[in-house]
Structure formats: C-alpha cells, structure tokens
C-alpha cells in the first residue's frame, strides 16, 4: 500500500512515538518547533486516535497521524474517529495501516473507510443557523459495501474535515534517520543524498533523539535549502504537497 504521491522537492520529516498522553503532547510540540510534517502515534499505549485528539489542542500546524490496527478496528468507527480528529485539528489528520499482512483485507478496509467519507457530498453541509438545519439528507447517501473481509450498510455520521480525506501515510516513503551516524552535517548529507536519488521522500525520527535532531540537524537542512523555514500551510495535505491529489 502506498501513500498518495509525496512531493520530493523538499525533505519531509515525521516523528514516531508512543507513550503517555502528557509525554506525547510534549514531543508533538517539539516536533512542531522543528516544523516536522507530522507525528505518528503507534499502538502499544493509549488509543492513538483518542490521544491525538488531545494533542491537536496543544499544537497548531503539525500533522497528526494515527497507526490503525485493522485486525482489531472497525472501518466505520475508524472513519468516524479520523473525521472527528480532522475537524478538531482543522485538517491535520492522517493515518497509517498496521496489524495485517493480508493485502486484500488492507485494501478493503481502506476502501470502506473512504466509502463512508465519500457518502457525504461536498455540498451536504448547510450549517444554516437561521433554520437550525445542519445538513441536507438528500446529499448524504447510504453506504452499501460487500467484500471478502468486510460487509457494511449504513450512513456516516460526519463529513470529512477541511483537509479532505485524512492522508493515508505509507512507511515505505520514509527511512529511519536513527540508522545514520556522525555529525549533524554528515547526517544531513546522507538524508539529502537519499531524497535526491528518490530512495525515499523523507525520514522518521524516534522520540529519544527528537530534541537533539530538531536543535542540530534541522538547522543544517534549512541552511542547505532542502527544508522549510516555516509552515506554508495549515493542513497535512499542504505540508506534504498533496493539494488536489
């Protein structure tokens, strides 16, 4: 499974971690200070989607990506939680798929989540305060999905947020920066070389090295002209150059 065609003119950065909500919030702020594209919250601690909803209130720009275990999750609930996170964060939500090696199951899960999101037409939300009418029922269709692994029939309870569909992120687009050693300059050299050779679009930074990376390597990347000096947009799609994709 791939992500949606990340732009490769600039290096993309993601922080990956799990842990207690307070720690995650602090790490999220550090990654935002470093102008990272997004943070990824893995399974193994508090529910990623619930925790990222709290992190959204403590950050302003950084993308918020939840790892979703599709062996234990339900597509309808995931679609609802991701749409909620996208609204709370003003378009910064994303997700990655984990927990299965069954490609057919993974494709069906993603397709069904998208079916729920697509069931609301772009003009379904009226938000008419005078009449008290929030949405036009005629612009919301029922989902009727039958696959090898999932069967669903019903209505989505929320439209997607201002970022469109929450971005599906693939780990194959990102290499682990902790594999590199040496000075900040040498680390930056290796990162630039890999992106320029199209080996990857960006890099993940673990929690235990995040602050040092932000303070030492990010300034080198900025000086080399391969990383942003500030956020140009407000949504995760904008950070990743996926507007219109």
C-alpha positions as CSV (number, residue, x, y, z in Angstrom):
1,X,0.0,0.0,0.0
2,X,1.4,3.4,-0.9
3,X,0.7,6.9,0.3
4,X,-0.6,9.5,-2.1
5,X,2.4,10.6,-4.0
6,X,4.6,12.8,-1.7
7,X,6.3,15.7,-3.3
8,X,10.1,15.1,-3.3
9,X,11.5,18.6,-3.9
10,X,11.9,19.1,-0.2
11,X,12.7,16.7,2.7
12,X,9.7,15.5,4.7
13,X,10.1,14.7,8.4
14,X,8.0,12.7,10.8
15,X,8.4,12.0,14.5
16,X,7.4,8.5,15.6
17,X,6.5,7.6,19.2
18,X,4.1,6.0,21.7
19,X,3.7,6.7,25.4
20,X,1.7,8.6,28.0
21,X,-0.5,11.5,26.7
22,X,1.5,14.2,28.5
23,X,4.8,12.9,27.0
24,X,3.2,12.7,23.6
25,X,1.9,16.2,23.8
26,X,5.4,17.5,24.7
27,X,7.0,15.6,21.9
28,X,4.4,16.9,19.5
29,X,5.3,20.4,20.5
30,X,9.0,19.7,20.0
31,X,8.3,18.3,16.5
32,X,6.2,21.3,15.6
33,X,9.0,23.6,16.8
34,X,11.2,21.7,14.3
35,X,8.5,22.2,11.6
36,X,8.0,18.5,11.0
37,X,5.3,17.4,8.6
38,X,3.6,15.1,11.1
39,X,3.9,12.9,14.1
40,X,2.9,9.2,14.1
41,X,1.4,7.7,17.2
42,X,1.8,3.9,17.3
43,X,-0.3,1.3,19.0
44,X,1.0,-0.1,22.4
45,X,-0.2,2.7,24.7
46,X,-3.3,4.8,24.9
47,X,-5.5,4.7,21.8
48,X,-3.7,6.7,19.1
49,X,-6.8,8.5,17.8
50,X,-8.1,9.5,21.2
51,X,-4.6,10.7,22.3
52,X,-4.1,12.7,19.1
53,X,-7.4,14.4,19.6
54,X,-5.9,15.8,22.8
55,X,-2.6,16.7,21.1
56,X,-4.5,18.6,18.5
57,X,-5.4,21.2,21.1
58,X,-1.8,21.7,22.2
59,X,-0.4,22.2,18.6
60,X,-1.3,24.4,15.7
61,X,0.3,23.2,12.4
62,X,1.9,19.7,12.7
63,X,0.1,16.8,11.1
64,X,-1.4,14.1,13.4
65,X,-1.1,10.5,12.1
66,X,-2.6,7.6,13.9
67,X,-1.4,4.0,13.4
68,X,-4.6,1.9,12.9
69,X,-4.5,-1.8,13.7
70,X,-7.0,-3.1,11.1
71,X,-7.2,-6.6,12.7
72,X,-9.0,-5.1,15.8
73,X,-10.5,-1.9,14.4
74,X,-13.8,-1.5,12.6
75,X,-13.9,0.6,9.4
76,X,-17.0,2.6,10.4
77,X,-15.5,3.6,13.8
78,X,-12.1,4.5,12.2
79,X,-13.8,6.6,9.6
80,X,-15.7,8.5,12.3
81,X,-12.8,8.9,14.6
82,X,-10.5,10.2,11.8
83,X,-13.1,12.6,10.6
84,X,-13.5,13.9,14.1
85,X,-9.8,14.3,14.5
86,X,-9.6,16.1,11.2
87,X,-12.3,18.6,12.3
88,X,-10.7,19.1,15.7
89,X,-7.3,19.8,14.1
90,X,-8.6,21.8,11.2
91,X,-7.4,19.4,8.5
92,X,-4.2,17.9,10.1
93,X,-5.4,14.3,10.5
94,X,-3.8,11.3,8.8
95,X,-3.5,7.5,9.3
96,X,-1.3,4.5,8.6
97,X,-2.5,0.9,8.4
98,X,-0.9,-1.7,10.6
99,X,-1.7,-5.2,12.0
100,X,-2.1,-7.3,8.9
101,X,0.0,-8.8,6.1
102,X,-3.2,-9.6,4.2
103,X,-3.1,-7.1,1.3
104,X,-6.7,-7.8,0.3
105,X,-8.0,-7.1,3.8
106,X,-6.0,-3.9,4.0
107,X,-7.3,-2.7,0.6
108,X,-10.9,-3.4,1.6
109,X,-10.5,-1.7,5.0
110,X,-9.2,1.5,3.3
111,X,-11.8,1.3,0.6
112,X,-14.6,1.0,3.1
113,X,-13.3,3.9,5.2
114,X,-13.2,6.0,2.1
115,X,-16.8,4.9,1.2
116,X,-18.0,6.3,4.5
117,X,-16.1,9.6,3.9
118,X,-17.4,9.9,0.3
119,X,-21.0,9.3,1.3
120,X,-21.3,13.0,2.2
121,X,-21.4,15.2,-0.9
122,X,-19.2,18.3,-0.8
123,X,-22.4,20.5,-0.5
124,X,-24.2,18.3,2.0
125,X,-23.3,20.6,5.0
126,X,-25.7,23.6,5.1
127,X,-24.9,24.8,8.6
128,X,-27.9,27.1,8.4
129,X,-28.1,28.8,11.8
130,X,-31.4,30.6,11.0
131,X,-33.3,27.4,10.2
132,X,-31.3,25.2,12.5
133,X,-30.6,22.7,9.7
134,X,-27.1,21.3,9.6
135,X,-27.1,19.1,6.6
136,X,-29.1,18.1,3.5
137,X,-30.2,14.5,3.9
138,X,-30.6,14.3,0.1
139,X,-26.9,14.9,-0.3
140,X,-25.9,12.0,2.0
141,X,-26.0,8.5,0.6
142,X,-26.1,5.2,2.4
143,X,-23.0,3.0,2.2
144,X,-23.6,-0.5,0.8
145,X,-20.3,-2.4,0.8
146,X,-19.7,-6.1,0.4
147,X,-16.2,-7.5,0.2
148,X,-14.3,-10.7,1.1
149,X,-13.5,-9.4,4.6
150,X,-16.0,-6.6,5.3
151,X,-19.7,-6.0,4.8
152,X,-21.2,-2.7,5.8
153,X,-24.5,-0.9,5.2
154,X,-25.5,2.4,6.7
155,X,-24.8,6.1,7.0
156,X,-21.7,8.0,8.0
157,X,-22.3,10.4,10.9
158,X,-19.8,13.1,9.9
159,X,-18.4,14.7,6.7
160,X,-14.7,14.8,6.2
161,X,-12.9,17.9,7.6
162,X,-11.3,20.9,5.9
163,X,-8.3,18.8,4.8
164,X,-10.4,16.5,2.6
165,X,-9.8,12.8,3.2
166,X,-7.3,12.3,6.1
167,X,-4.0,11.4,4.4
168,X,-3.0,7.7,4.3
169,X,0.7,7.6,5.0
170,X,2.9,4.7,3.9
171,X,6.0,3.8,5.9
172,X,7.8,2.8,2.7
173,X,8.1,6.5,1.8
174,X,10.2,7.2,5.0
175,X,13.6,6.0,6.1
176,X,14.6,5.8,9.8
177,X,17.1,8.6,10.5
178,X,18.4,6.8,13.6
179,X,20.4,4.5,11.2
180,X,22.7,7.4,10.4
181,X,25.7,8.4,12.5
182,X,28.2,11.2,12.6
183,X,27.9,14.9,12.9
184,X,24.7,16.9,12.0
185,X,26.3,17.8,8.7
186,X,27.0,14.2,7.9
187,X,23.5,13.1,8.8
188,X,22.1,15.9,6.6
189,X,24.4,14.9,3.7
190,X,23.0,11.3,3.9
191,X,19.4,12.5,4.1
192,X,19.8,14.8,1.1
193,X,21.5,12.1,-0.9
194,X,18.7,9.6,-0.3
195,X,16.0,12.1,-1.2
196,X,17.8,13.3,-4.4
197,X,18.2,9.7,-5.5
198,X,14.5,9.1,-5.0
199,X,15.3,6.3,-2.4
200,X,12.7,7.9,-0.1
201,X,10.6,11.1,0.4
202,X,11.6,11.7,4.0
203,X,12.6,10.4,7.3
204,X,11.3,9.3,10.7
205,X,12.9,10.5,13.9
206,X,12.4,8.5,17.1
207,X,11.3,10.1,20.3
208,X,14.6,9.6,22.2
209,X,16.5,11.6,19.6
210,X,13.9,14.2,18.6
211,X,15.1,17.2,20.6
212,X,18.7,16.8,19.5
213,X,17.7,16.4,15.9
214,X,15.5,19.5,16.0
215,X,18.2,21.6,17.5
216,X,21.2,20.3,15.5
217,X,20.2,18.7,12.2
218,X,17.1,20.7,11.2
219,X,19.2,24.0,11.1
220,X,21.6,22.3,8.7
221,X,18.8,21.1,6.4
222,X,17.4,24.6,6.4
223,X,20.8,26.1,5.5
224,X,21.1,23.6,2.7
225,X,17.8,24.8,1.3
226,X,16.1,21.4,1.5
227,X,13.7,22.0,4.4
228,X,11.1,24.6,5.2
229,X,11.8,27.7,7.2
230,X,8.2,27.8,8.3
231,X,4.9,26.1,7.6
232,X,3.4,27.5,4.4
233,X,0.0,25.9,5.0
234,X,-2.2,24.7,7.8
235,X,-3.3,21.2,6.7
236,X,-1.3,17.9,6.5
237,X,-2.1,17.8,2.7
238,X,-0.5,21.2,2.3
239,X,2.6,20.1,4.3
240,X,3.1,17.1,2.0
241,X,2.3,18.9,-1.2
242,X,-0.8,16.8,-1.8
243,X,-3.3,19.6,-2.6
244,X,-5.6,18.4,-5.4
245,X,-4.4,14.8,-5.0
